[in-house]
């Protein structure tokens, strides 16, 4: 379809993942992840993760500029 490898790299950067993190999350070996993303046929499970990530970004469900503190002070004197 398109540039899945580039989209995958953007996904990893946005989520703060490295291939090793993804391997750990999927209970796979690092080499398995690296081989999977360099094949001619990009893995469908990775495509789904990328599409979901991109849609969440578009809909504002993932943002990277929110403040770290979410406390609201209501008892001011």
Phi, psi and omega in degrees: 000285185223207184275066184300323181297317178294318179295323177297317178297320177295320177300312180299317180296314180297323181272350181076027181261154167242166179304325180297320178298317180294319177300316179296317180297324182267002181056047179234169178277150180305316180302324179298319179292313182298320178291319182300318185274357177253000177287162176296319178265109181290138184299134181299324181295325178289322177301315180299317178298318181293314180298316179299314179301312181297320179293322178294324175296313181298324183271003177076016179279343174238123175227155183241007183240021179282150178294153180287329182260127182251009181287140176245126179274119180248342182258067178269139179243000000 
